[in-house]
Amino acid sequence: MTDEDEWYYSLRDGRVVRAEEAKAVDRLGPYPDRETAARALEIARGRTEEADRADREWRGDDEDDD
């Protein structure tokens, strides 16, 4: 993927941007297209939930930590 093909989600204002439009600390990505970048928070939430689930399984916990 080249810089031209990369899209990011701006955490500051919720816009889909190119790398030069937002500081690295303020963005999620890169993503291959605008549509995927627009779903960045949903993707991150799903990954976090999966990691939390894997941690619970590894520890042998049966209950959610919610």
PQR file of N, CA, C, O and H, with PARSE charges and radii, in Angstrom:
ATOM      1  N   MET A   1       0.845  -1.169   0.000 -0.4000 1.5000
ATOM      2  CA  MET A   1       0.000   0.000   0.000 -0.0000 2.0000
ATOM      3  C   MET A   1       0.899   1.243   0.000  0.5500 1.7000
ATOM      4  O   MET A   1       1.819   1.347   0.811 -0.5500 1.4000
ATOM      5  N   THR A   2       0.635   2.161  -0.891 -0.4000 1.5000
ATOM      6  CA  THR A   2       1.397   3.403  -0.927 -0.0000 2.0000
ATOM      7  C   THR A   2       0.665   4.479  -0.133  0.5500 1.7000
ATOM      8  O   THR A   2      -0.498   4.306   0.232 -0.5500 1.4000
ATOM      9  H   THR A   2      -0.112   2.077  -1.550  0.4000 1.0000
ATOM     10  N   ASP A   3       1.349   5.591   0.133 -0.4000 1.5000
ATOM     11  CA  ASP A   3       0.713   6.698   0.843 -0.0000 2.0000
ATOM     12  C   ASP A   3      -0.561   7.157   0.150  0.5500 1.7000
ATOM     13  O   ASP A   3      -1.518   7.568   0.806 -0.5500 1.4000
ATOM     14  H   ASP A   3       2.294   5.732  -0.164  0.4000 1.0000
ATOM     15  N   GLU A   4      -0.573   7.087  -1.162 -0.4000 1.5000
ATOM     16  CA  GLU A   4      -1.743   7.501  -1.931 -0.0000 2.0000
ATOM     17  C   GLU A   4      -2.936   6.587  -1.701  0.5500 1.7000
ATOM     18  O   GLU A   4      -4.081   7.009  -1.864 -0.5500 1.4000
ATOM     19  H   GLU A   4       0.204   6.753  -1.695  0.4000 1.0000
ATOM     20  N   ASP A   5      -2.681   5.350  -1.326 -0.4000 1.5000
ATOM     21  CA  ASP A   5      -3.742   4.371  -1.116 -0.0000 2.0000
ATOM     22  C   ASP A   5      -4.198   4.306   0.338  0.5500 1.7000
ATOM     23  O   ASP A   5      -5.128   3.566   0.659 -0.5500 1.4000
ATOM     24  H   ASP A   5      -1.751   5.007  -1.193  0.4000 1.0000
ATOM     25  N   GLU A   6      -3.560   5.064   1.217 -0.4000 1.5000
ATOM     26  CA  GLU A   6      -3.840   4.961   2.648 -0.0000 2.0000
ATOM     27  C   GLU A   6      -4.792   6.052   3.121  0.5500 1.7000
ATOM     28  O   GLU A   6      -4.664   7.222   2.758 -0.5500 1.4000
ATOM     29  H   GLU A   6      -2.804   5.664   0.957  0.4000 1.0000
ATOM     30  N   TRP A   7      -5.746   5.634   3.938 -0.4000 1.5000
ATOM     31  CA  TRP A   7      -6.718   6.533   4.534 -0.0000 2.0000
ATOM     32  C   TRP A   7      -6.678   6.349   6.043  0.5500 1.7000
ATOM     33  O   TRP A   7      -6.333   5.277   6.540 -0.5500 1.4000
ATOM     34  H   TRP A   7      -5.851   4.684   4.232  0.4000 1.0000
ATOM     35  N   TYR A   8      -7.030   7.394   6.758 -0.4000 1.5000
ATOM     36  CA  TYR A   8      -6.993   7.384   8.220 -0.0000 2.0000
ATOM     37  C   TYR A   8      -8.292   7.950   8.774  0.5500 1.7000
ATOM     38  O   TYR A   8      -9.025   8.665   8.091 -0.5500 1.4000
ATOM     39  H   TYR A   8      -7.310   8.265   6.355  0.4000 1.0000
ATOM     40  N   TYR A   9      -8.555   7.612  10.029 -0.4000 1.5000
ATOM     41  CA  TYR A   9      -9.687   8.179  10.752 -0.0000 2.0000
ATOM     42  C   TYR A   9      -9.126   9.169  11.758  0.5500 1.7000
ATOM     43  O   TYR A   9      -8.290   8.807  12.585 -0.5500 1.4000
ATOM     44  H   TYR A   9      -7.959   7.031  10.584  0.4000 1.0000
ATOM     45  N   SER A  10      -9.576  10.408  11.696 -0.4000 1.5000
ATOM     46  CA  SER A  10      -9.109  11.442  12.608 -0.0000 2.0000
ATOM     47  C   SER A  10      -9.884  11.359  13.923  0.5500 1.7000
ATOM     48  O   SER A  10     -11.106  11.512  13.941 -0.5500 1.4000
ATOM     49  H   SER A  10     -10.255  10.702  11.024  0.4000 1.0000
ATOM     50  N   LEU A  11      -9.180  11.119  15.004 -0.4000 1.5000
ATOM     51  CA  LEU A  11      -9.802  11.051  16.322 -0.0000 2.0000
ATOM     52  C   LEU A  11     -10.229  12.438  16.819  0.5500 1.7000
ATOM     53  O   LEU A  11     -11.098  12.539  17.685 -0.5500 1.4000
ATOM     54  H   LEU A  11      -8.188  10.995  14.989  0.4000 1.0000
ATOM     55  N   ARG A  12      -9.641  13.484  16.293 -0.4000 1.5000
ATOM     56  CA  ARG A  12      -9.967  14.854  16.728 -0.0000 2.0000
ATOM     57  C   ARG A  12     -11.333  15.306  16.234  0.5500 1.7000
ATOM     58  O   ARG A  12     -12.076  15.966  16.961 -0.5500 1.4000
ATOM     59  H   ARG A  12      -8.935  13.403  15.590  0.4000 1.0000
ATOM     60  N   ASP A  13     -11.659  14.950  14.997 -0.4000 1.5000
ATOM     61  CA  ASP A  13     -12.916  15.466  14.449 -0.0000 2.0000
ATOM     62  C   ASP A  13     -13.765  14.440  13.709  0.5500 1.7000
ATOM     63  O   ASP A  13     -14.800  14.790  13.143 -0.5500 1.4000
ATOM     64  H   ASP A  13     -11.055  14.415  14.407  0.4000 1.0000
ATOM     65  N   GLY A  14     -13.338  13.165  13.704 -0.4000 1.5000
ATOM     66  CA  GLY A  14     -14.148  12.111  13.108 -0.0000 2.0000
ATOM     67  C   GLY A  14     -14.159  12.085  11.594  0.5500 1.7000
ATOM     68  O   GLY A  14     -14.986  11.403  10.987 -0.5500 1.4000
ATOM     69  H   GLY A  14     -12.497  12.881  14.163  0.4000 1.0000
ATOM     70  N   ARG A  15     -13.249  12.822  10.980 -0.4000 1.5000
ATOM     71  CA  ARG A  15     -13.182  12.818   9.516 -0.0000 2.0000
ATOM     72  C   ARG A  15     -12.271  11.709   9.009  0.5500 1.7000
ATOM     73  O   ARG A  15     -11.388  11.237   9.725 -0.5500 1.4000
ATOM     74  H   ARG A  15     -12.577  13.376  11.472  0.4000 1.0000
ATOM     75  N   VAL A  16     -12.497  11.302   7.772 -0.4000 1.5000
ATOM     76  CA  VAL A  16     -11.584  10.407   7.071 -0.0000 2.0000
ATOM     77  C   VAL A  16     -10.583  11.306   6.356  0.5500 1.7000
ATOM     78  O   VAL A  16     -10.967  12.203   5.605 -0.5500 1.4000
ATOM     79  H   VAL A  16     -13.214  11.686   7.190  0.4000 1.0000
ATOM     80  N   VAL A  17      -9.295  11.060   6.595 -0.4000 1.5000
ATOM     81  CA  VAL A  17      -8.254  11.967   6.101 -0.0000 2.0000
ATOM     82  C   VAL A  17      -7.080  11.198   5.505  0.5500 1.7000
ATOM     83  O   VAL A  17      -6.973   9.979   5.642 -0.5500 1.4000
ATOM     84  H   VAL A  17      -8.983  10.332   7.205  0.4000 1.0000
ATOM     85  N   ARG A  18      -6.208  11.942   4.843 -0.4000 1.5000
ATOM     86  CA  ARG A  18      -4.910  11.437   4.397 -0.0000 2.0000
ATOM     87  C   ARG A  18      -3.910  11.697   5.514  0.5500 1.7000
ATOM     88  O   ARG A  18      -4.189  12.489   6.414 -0.5500 1.4000
ATOM     89  H   ARG A  18      -6.295  12.932   4.732  0.4000 1.0000
ATOM     90  N   ALA A  19      -2.767  11.055   5.474 -0.4000 1.5000
ATOM     91  CA  ALA A  19      -1.763  11.151   6.534 -0.0000 2.0000
ATOM     92  C   ALA A  19      -1.364  12.588   6.837  0.5500 1.7000
ATOM     93  O   ALA A  19      -1.211  12.952   8.002 -0.5500 1.4000
ATOM     94  H   ALA A  19      -2.541  10.411   4.743  0.4000 1.0000
ATOM     95  N   GLU A  20      -1.196  13.396   5.820 -0.4000 1.5000
ATOM     96  CA  GLU A  20      -0.718  14.762   6.037 -0.0000 2.0000
ATOM     97  C   GLU A  20      -1.777  15.687   6.645  0.5500 1.7000
ATOM     98  O   GLU A  20      -1.466  16.822   7.010 -0.5500 1.4000
ATOM     99  H   GLU A  20      -1.321  13.100   4.873  0.4000 1.0000
ATOM    100  N   GLU A  21      -3.012  15.218   6.756 -0.4000 1.5000
ATOM    101  CA  GLU A  21      -4.091  16.052   7.288 -0.0000 2.0000
ATOM    102  C   GLU A  21      -4.261  15.950   8.803  0.5500 1.7000
ATOM    103  O   GLU A  21      -5.013  16.729   9.390 -0.5500 1.4000
ATOM    104  H   GLU A  21      -3.264  14.297   6.460  0.4000 1.0000
ATOM    105  N   ALA A  22      -3.581  15.009   9.440 -0.4000 1.5000
ATOM    106  CA  ALA A  22      -3.734  14.833  10.889 -0.0000 2.0000
ATOM    107  C   ALA A  22      -2.436  14.281  11.461  0.5500 1.7000
ATOM    108  O   ALA A  22      -1.742  13.495  10.817 -0.5500 1.4000
ATOM    109  H   ALA A  22      -2.971  14.376   8.964  0.4000 1.0000
ATOM    110  N   LYS A  23      -2.122  14.702  12.673 -0.4000 1.5000
ATOM    111  CA  LYS A  23      -0.942  14.180  13.353 -0.0000 2.0000
ATOM    112  C   LYS A  23      -1.124  12.687  13.615  0.5500 1.7000
ATOM    113  O   LYS A  23      -2.246  12.214  13.796 -0.5500 1.4000
ATOM    114  H   LYS A  23      -2.686  15.341  13.197  0.4000 1.0000
ATOM    115  N   ALA A  24      -0.029  11.960  13.633 -0.4000 1.5000
ATOM    116  CA  ALA A  24      -0.080  10.512  13.844 -0.0000 2.0000
ATOM    117  C   ALA A  24      -0.783  10.156  15.154  0.5500 1.7000
ATOM    118  O   ALA A  24      -1.524   9.174  15.210 -0.5500 1.4000
ATOM    119  H   ALA A  24       0.882  12.344  13.485  0.4000 1.0000
ATOM    120  N   VAL A  25      -0.561  10.932  16.189 -0.4000 1.5000
ATOM    121  CA  VAL A  25      -1.165  10.655  17.493 -0.0000 2.0000
ATOM    122  C   VAL A  25      -2.687  10.826  17.467  0.5500 1.7000
ATOM    123  O   VAL A  25      -3.384  10.302  18.335 -0.5500 1.4000
ATOM    124  H   VAL A  25       0.040  11.729  16.144  0.4000 1.0000
ATOM    125  N   ASP A  26      -3.197  11.551  16.482 -0.4000 1.5000
ATOM    126  CA  ASP A  26      -4.619  11.864  16.396 -0.0000 2.0000
ATOM    127  C   ASP A  26      -5.368  11.038  15.363  0.5500 1.7000
ATOM    128  O   ASP A  26      -6.495  11.380  15.005 -0.5500 1.4000
ATOM    129  H   ASP A  26      -2.630  11.977  15.777  0.4000 1.0000
ATOM    130  N   ARG A  27      -4.773   9.966  14.881 -0.4000 1.5000
ATOM    131  CA  ARG A  27      -5.438   9.210  13.820 -0.0000 2.0000
ATOM    132  C   ARG A  27      -5.313   7.706  14.011  0.5500 1.7000
ATOM    133  O   ARG A  27      -4.389   7.220  14.664 -0.5500 1.4000
ATOM    134  H   ARG A  27      -3.857   9.688  15.172  0.4000 1.0000
ATOM    135  N   LEU A  28      -6.255   6.984  13.433 -0.4000 1.5000
ATOM    136  CA  LEU A  28      -6.224   5.525  13.368 -0.0000 2.0000
ATOM    137  C   LEU A  28      -6.004   5.141  11.915  0.5500 1.7000
ATOM    138  O   LEU A  28      -6.524   5.787  11.005 -0.5500 1.4000
ATOM    139  H   LEU A  28      -7.006   7.378  12.903  0.4000 1.0000
ATOM    140  N   GLY A  29      -5.229   4.084  11.704 -0.4000 1.5000
ATOM    141  CA  GLY A  29      -5.003   3.642  10.347 -0.0000 2.0000
ATOM    142  C   GLY A  29      -3.556   3.254  10.153  0.5500 1.7000
ATOM    143  O   GLY A  29      -2.786   3.219  11.112 -0.5500 1.4000
ATOM    144  H   GLY A  29      -4.807   3.559  12.443  0.4000 1.0000
ATOM    145  N   PRO A  30      -3.187   2.968   8.952 -0.5600 1.5000
ATOM    146  CA  PRO A  30      -3.893   3.252   7.716  0.2800 2.0000
ATOM    147  C   PRO A  30      -4.911   2.173   7.347  0.5500 1.7000
ATOM    148  O   PRO A  30      -4.824   1.022   7.776 -0.5500 1.4000
ATOM    149  N   TYR A  31      -5.862   2.592   6.546 -0.4000 1.5000
ATOM    150  CA  TYR A  31      -6.880   1.701   5.996 -0.0000 2.0000
ATOM    151  C   TYR A  31      -6.795   1.778   4.472  0.5500 1.7000
ATOM    152  O   TYR A  31      -6.336   2.787   3.937 -0.5500 1.4000
ATOM    153  H   TYR A  31      -5.932   3.527   6.198  0.4000 1.0000
ATOM    154  N   PRO A  32      -7.223   0.744   3.771 -0.5600 1.5000
ATOM    155  CA  PRO A  32      -7.040   0.689   2.319  0.2800 2.0000
ATOM    156  C   PRO A  32      -7.967   1.596   1.522  0.5500 1.7000
ATOM    157  O   PRO A  32      -7.691   1.896   0.360 -0.5500 1.4000
ATOM    158  N   ASP A  33      -9.076   2.041   2.140 -0.4000 1.5000
ATOM    159  CA  ASP A  33     -10.014   2.893   1.412 -0.0000 2.0000
ATOM    160  C   ASP A  33     -10.802   3.756   2.396  0.5500 1.7000
ATOM    161  O   ASP A  33     -10.784   3.518   3.604 -0.5500 1.4000
ATOM    162  H   ASP A  33      -9.300   1.797   3.084  0.4000 1.0000
ATOM    163  N   ARG A  34     -11.490   4.759   1.857 -0.4000 1.5000
ATOM    164  CA  ARG A  34     -12.256   5.704   2.682 -0.0000 2.0000
ATOM    165  C   ARG A  34     -13.333   5.004   3.502  0.5500 1.7000
ATOM    166  O   ARG A  34     -13.536   5.328   4.672 -0.5500 1.4000
ATOM    167  H   ARG A  34     -11.504   4.952   0.876  0.4000 1.0000
ATOM    168  N   GLU A  35     -14.015   4.055   2.895 -0.4000 1.5000
ATOM    169  CA  GLU A  35     -15.121   3.372   3.570 -0.0000 2.0000
ATOM    170  C   GLU A  35     -14.648   2.609   4.803  0.5500 1.7000
ATOM    171  O   GLU A  35     -15.305   2.630   5.843 -0.5500 1.4000
ATOM    172  H   GLU A  35     -13.851   3.792   1.944  0.4000 1.0000
ATOM    173  N   THR A  36     -13.518   1.945   4.683 -0.4000 1.5000
ATOM    174  CA  THR A  36     -12.967   1.206   5.814 -0.0000 2.0000
ATOM    175  C   THR A  36     -12.497   2.172   6.900  0.5500 1.7000
ATOM    176  O   THR A  36     -12.731   1.936   8.085 -0.5500 1.4000
ATOM    177  H   THR A  36     -12.984   1.928   3.837  0.4000 1.0000
ATOM    178  N   ALA A  37     -11.845   3.244   6.503 -0.4000 1.5000
ATOM    179  CA  ALA A  37     -11.389   4.240   7.476 -0.0000 2.0000
ATOM    180  C   ALA A  37     -12.574   4.839   8.233  0.5500 1.7000
ATOM    181  O   ALA A  37     -12.458   5.132   9.423 -0.5500 1.4000
ATOM    182  H   ALA A  37     -11.655   3.435   5.541  0.4000 1.0000
ATOM    183  N   ALA A  38     -13.693   5.021   7.569 -0.4000 1.5000
ATOM    184  CA  ALA A  38     -14.883   5.580   8.214 -0.0000 2.0000
ATOM    185  C   ALA A  38     -15.413   4.645   9.303  0.5500 1.7000
ATOM    186  O   ALA A  38     -16.104   5.093  10.218 -0.5500 1.4000
ATOM    187  H   ALA A  38     -13.787   4.784   6.603  0.4000 1.0000
ATOM    188  N   ARG A  39     -15.099   3.361   9.212 -0.4000 1.5000
ATOM    189  CA  ARG A  39     -15.534   2.369  10.201 -0.0000 2.0000
ATOM    190  C   ARG A  39     -14.467   2.092  11.249  0.5500 1.7000
ATOM    191  O   ARG A  39     -14.558   1.095  11.966 -0.5500 1.4000
ATOM    192  H   ARG A  39     -14.537   2.997   8.469  0.4000 1.0000
ATOM    193  N   ALA A  40     -13.461   2.950  11.355 -0.4000 1.5000
ATOM    194  CA  ALA A  40     -12.305   2.710  12.224 -0.0000 2.0000
ATOM    195  C   ALA A  40     -12.694   2.449  13.677  0.5500 1.7000
ATOM    196  O   ALA A  40     -12.149   1.536  14.298 -0.5500 1.4000
ATOM    197  H   ALA A  40     -13.388   3.760  10.772  0.4000 1.0000
ATOM    198  N   LEU A  41     -13.611   3.218  14.227 -0.4000 1.5000
ATOM    199  CA  LEU A  41     -13.995   3.019  15.630 -0.0000 2.0000
ATOM    200  C   LEU A  41     -14.701   1.678  15.817  0.5500 1.7000
ATOM    201  O   LEU A  41     -14.477   0.992  16.814 -0.5500 1.4000
ATOM    202  H   LEU A  41     -14.054   3.959  13.722  0.4000 1.0000
ATOM    203  N   GLU A  42     -15.542   1.311  14.875 -0.4000 1.5000
ATOM    204  CA  GLU A  42     -16.216   0.015  14.921 -0.0000 2.0000
ATOM    205  C   GLU A  42     -15.196  -1.130  14.838  0.5500 1.7000
ATOM    206  O   GLU A  42     -15.300  -2.115  15.570 -0.5500 1.4000
ATOM    207  H   GLU A  42     -15.724   1.869  14.065  0.4000 1.0000
ATOM    208  N   ILE A  43     -14.234  -0.996  13.964 -0.4000 1.5000
ATOM    209  CA  ILE A  43     -13.175  -2.008  13.807 -0.0000 2.0000
ATOM    210  C   ILE A  43     -12.356  -2.109  15.089  0.5500 1.7000
ATOM    211  O   ILE A  43     -12.082  -3.210  15.566 -0.5500 1.4000
ATOM    212  H   ILE A  43     -14.149  -0.196  13.370  0.4000 1.0000
ATOM    213  N   ALA A  44     -11.966  -0.966  15.649 -0.4000 1.5000
ATOM    214  CA  ALA A  44     -11.176  -0.960  16.888 -0.0000 2.0000
ATOM    215  C   ALA A  44     -11.969  -1.578  18.044  0.5500 1.7000
ATOM    216  O   ALA A  44     -11.420  -2.342  18.838 -0.5500 1.4000
ATOM    217  H   ALA A  44     -12.189  -0.072  15.262  0.4000 1.0000
ATOM    218  N   ARG A  45     -13.249  -1.246  18.136 -0.4000 1.5000
ATOM    219  CA  ARG A  45     -14.097  -1.808  19.193 -0.0000 2.0000
ATOM    220  C   ARG A  45     -14.155  -3.332  19.084  0.5500 1.7000
ATOM    221  O   ARG A  45     -14.038  -4.038  20.086 -0.5500 1.4000
ATOM    222  H   ARG A  45     -13.695  -0.625  17.491  0.4000 1.0000
ATOM    223  N   GLY A  46     -14.336  -3.827  17.874 -0.4000 1.5000
ATOM    224  CA  GLY A  46     -14.389  -5.268  17.662 -0.0000 2.0000
ATOM    225  C   GLY A  46     -13.083  -5.960  18.022  0.5500 1.7000
ATOM    226  O   GLY A  46     -13.088  -7.040  18.613 -0.5500 1.4000
ATOM    227  H   GLY A  46     -14.431  -3.254  17.060  0.4000 1.0000
ATOM    228  N   ARG A  47     -11.972  -5.340  17.667 -0.4000 1.5000
ATOM    229  CA  ARG A  47     -10.668  -5.913  17.996 -0.0000 2.0000
ATOM    230  C   ARG A  47     -10.435  -5.925  19.508  0.5500 1.7000
ATOM    231  O   ARG A  47      -9.887  -6.885  20.050 -0.5500 1.4000
ATOM    232  H   ARG A  47     -11.968  -4.463  17.187  0.4000 1.0000
ATOM    233  N   THR A  48     -10.852  -4.857  20.180 -0.4000 1.5000
ATOM    234  CA  THR A  48     -10.710  -4.786  21.638 -0.0000 2.0000
ATOM    235  C   THR A  48     -11.563  -5.852  22.312  0.5500 1.7000
ATOM    236  O   THR A  48     -11.102  -6.532  23.230 -0.5500 1.4000
ATOM    237  H   THR A  48     -11.297  -4.077  19.740  0.4000 1.0000
ATOM    238  N   GLU A  49     -12.802  -6.000  21.861 -0.4000 1.5000
ATOM    239  CA  GLU A  49     -13.681  -7.022  22.431 -0.0000 2.0000
ATOM    240  C   GLU A  49     -13.099  -8.417  22.231  0.5500 1.7000
ATOM    241  O   GLU A  49     -13.150  -9.244  23.141 -0.5500 1.4000
ATOM    242  H   GLU A  49     -13.176  -5.448  21.116  0.4000 1.0000
ATOM    243  N   GLU A  50     -12.549  -8.684  21.054 -0.4000 1.5000
ATOM    244  CA  GLU A  50     -11.936  -9.989  20.784 -0.0000 2.0000
ATOM    245  C   GLU A  50     -10.716 -10.213  21.669  0.5500 1.7000
ATOM    246  O   GLU A  50     -10.532 -11.310  22.196 -0.5500 1.4000
ATOM    247  H   GLU A  50     -12.507  -8.011  20.315  0.4000 1.0000
ATOM    248  N   ALA A  51      -9.885  -9.195  21.839 -0.4000 1.5000
ATOM    249  CA  ALA A  51      -8.708  -9.320  22.710 -0.0000 2.0000
ATOM    250  C   ALA A  51      -9.130  -9.545  24.160  0.5500 1.7000
ATOM    251  O   ALA A  51      -8.527 -10.357  24.862 -0.5500 1.4000
ATOM    252  H   ALA A  51     -10.035  -8.303  21.410  0.4000 1.0000
ATOM    253  N   ASP A  52     -10.154  -8.837  24.609 -0.4000 1.5000
ATOM    254  CA  ASP A  52     -10.665  -9.033  25.969 -0.0000 2.0000
ATOM    255  C   ASP A  52     -11.189 -10.453  26.154  0.5500 1.7000
ATOM    256  O   ASP A  52     -10.950 -11.077  27.188 -0.5500 1.4000
ATOM    257  H   ASP A  52     -10.644  -8.177  24.039  0.4000 1.0000
ATOM    258  N   ARG A  53     -11.900 -10.958  25.157 -0.4000 1.5000
ATOM    259  CA  ARG A  53     -12.432 -12.322  25.195 -0.0000 2.0000
ATOM    260  C   ARG A  53     -11.283 -13.336  25.267  0.5500 1.7000
ATOM    261  O   ARG A  53     -11.340 -14.290  26.042 -0.5500 1.4000
ATOM    262  H   ARG A  53     -12.094 -10.450  24.318  0.4000 1.0000
ATOM    263  N   ALA A  54     -10.246 -13.123  24.460 -0.4000 1.5000
ATOM    264  CA  ALA A  54      -9.084 -14.025  24.468 -0.0000 2.0000
ATOM    265  C   ALA A  54      -8.376 -13.978  25.822  0.5500 1.7000
ATOM    266  O   ALA A  54      -7.923 -15.010  26.316 -0.5500 1.4000
ATOM    267  H   ALA A  54     -10.200 -12.347  23.831  0.4000 1.0000
ATOM    268  N   ASP A  55      -8.274 -12.792  26.427 -0.4000 1.5000
ATOM    269  CA  ASP A  55      -7.662 -12.672  27.755 -0.0000 2.0000
ATOM    270  C   ASP A  55      -8.456 -13.441  28.802  0.5500 1.7000
ATOM    271  O   ASP A  55      -7.883 -14.140  29.638 -0.5500 1.4000
ATOM    272  H   ASP A  55      -8.642 -11.953  26.026  0.4000 1.0000
ATOM    273  N   ARG A  56      -9.789 -13.307  28.749 -0.4000 1.5000
ATOM    274  CA  ARG A  56     -10.625 -14.032  29.715 -0.0000 2.0000
ATOM    275  C   ARG A  56     -10.455 -15.546  29.556  0.5500 1.7000
ATOM    276  O   ARG A  56     -10.356 -16.272  30.546 -0.5500 1.4000
ATOM    277  H   ARG A  56     -10.254 -12.740  28.069  0.4000 1.0000
ATOM    278  N   GLU A  57     -10.424 -16.012  28.316 -0.4000 1.5000
ATOM    279  CA  GLU A  57     -10.232 -17.440  28.067 -0.0000 2.0000
ATOM    280  C   GLU A  57      -8.875 -17.895  28.583  0.5500 1.7000
ATOM    281  O   GLU A  57      -8.770 -18.956  29.198 -0.5500 1.4000
ATOM    282  H   GLU A  57     -10.504 -15.423  27.512  0.4000 1.0000
ATOM    283  N   TRP A  58      -7.841 -17.104  28.340 -0.4000 1.5000
ATOM    284  CA  TRP A  58      -6.495 -17.456  28.778 -0.0000 2.0000
ATOM    285  C   TRP A  58      -6.425 -17.547  30.300  0.5500 1.7000
ATOM    286  O   TRP A  58      -5.769 -18.432  30.849 -0.5500 1.4000
ATOM    287  H   TRP A  58      -7.927 -16.243  27.840  0.4000 1.0000
ATOM    288  N   ARG A  59      -7.121 -16.606  30.985 -0.4000 1.5000
ATOM    289  CA  ARG A  59      -7.128 -16.618  32.450 -0.0000 2.0000
ATOM    290  C   ARG A  59      -8.078 -17.676  33.010  0.5500 1.7000
ATOM    291  O   ARG A  59      -7.995 -18.019  34.189 -0.5500 1.4000
ATOM    292  H   ARG A  59      -7.654 -15.887  30.539  0.4000 1.0000
ATOM    293  N   GLY A  60      -8.966 -18.188  32.184 -0.4000 1.5000
ATOM    294  CA  GLY A  60      -9.926 -19.172  32.649 -0.0000 2.0000
ATOM    295  C   GLY A  60     -11.159 -18.559  33.270  0.5500 1.7000
ATOM    296  O   GLY A  60     -11.897 -19.242  33.980 -0.5500 1.4000
ATOM    297  H   GLY A  60      -9.033 -17.910  31.226  0.4000 1.0000
ATOM    298  N   ASP A  61     -11.401 -17.269  33.015 -0.4000 1.5000
ATOM    299  CA  ASP A  61     -12.583 -16.595  33.530 -0.0000 2.0000
ATOM    300  C   ASP A  61     -13.797 -17.035  32.705  0.5500 1.7000
ATOM    301  O   ASP A  61     -13.731 -17.176  31.484 -0.5500 1.4000
ATOM    302  H   ASP A  61     -10.801 -16.714  32.439  0.4000 1.0000
ATOM    303  N   ASP A  62     -14.906 -17.244  33.419 -0.4000 1.5000
ATOM    304  CA  ASP A  62     -16.154 -17.606  32.737 -0.0000 2.0000
ATOM    305  C   ASP A  62     -17.090 -16.424  32.547  0.5500 1.7000
ATOM    306  O   ASP A  62     -17.961 -16.457  31.677 -0.5500 1.4000
ATOM    307  H   ASP A  62     -14.960 -17.128  34.411  0.4000 1.0000
ATOM    308  N   GLU A  63     -16.920 -15.378  33.351 -0.4000 1.5000
ATOM    309  CA  GLU A  63     -17.827 -14.252  33.320 -0.0000 2.0000
ATOM    310  C   GLU A  63     -17.200 -13.076  32.576  0.5500 1.7000
ATOM    311  O   GLU A  63     -15.980 -12.914  32.563 -0.5500 1.4000
ATOM    312  H   GLU A  63     -16.212 -15.351  34.057  0.4000 1.0000
ATOM    313  N   ASP A  64     -18.062 -12.249  31.952 -0.4000 1.5000
ATOM    314  CA  ASP A  64     -17.597 -11.009  31.333 -0.0000 2.0000
ATOM    315  C   ASP A  64     -17.215 -10.036  32.418  0.5500 1.7000
ATOM    316  O   ASP A  64     -17.734 -10.101  33.533 -0.5500 1.4000
ATOM    317  H   ASP A  64     -19.053 -12.380  31.962  0.4000 1.0000
ATOM    318  N   ASP A  65     -16.299  -9.123  32.095 -0.4000 1.5000
ATOM    319  CA  ASP A  65     -15.876  -8.101  33.034 -0.0000 2.0000
ATOM    320  C   ASP A  65     -16.724  -6.846  32.954  0.5500 1.7000
ATOM    321  O   ASP A  65     -16.370  -5.834  33.558 -0.5500 1.4000
ATOM    322  H   ASP A  65     -15.877  -9.070  31.189  0.4000 1.0000
ATOM    323  N   ASP A  66     -17.820  -6.878  32.234 -0.4000 1.5000
ATOM    324  CA  ASP A  66     -18.660  -5.688  32.009 -0.0000 2.0000
ATOM    325  C   ASP A  66     -19.328  -5.228  33.236  0.5500 1.7000
ATOM    326  O   ASP A  66     -20.064  -4.243  33.205 -0.5500 1.4000
ATOM    327  H   ASP A  66     -18.108  -7.700  31.743  0.4000 1.0000
TER
END
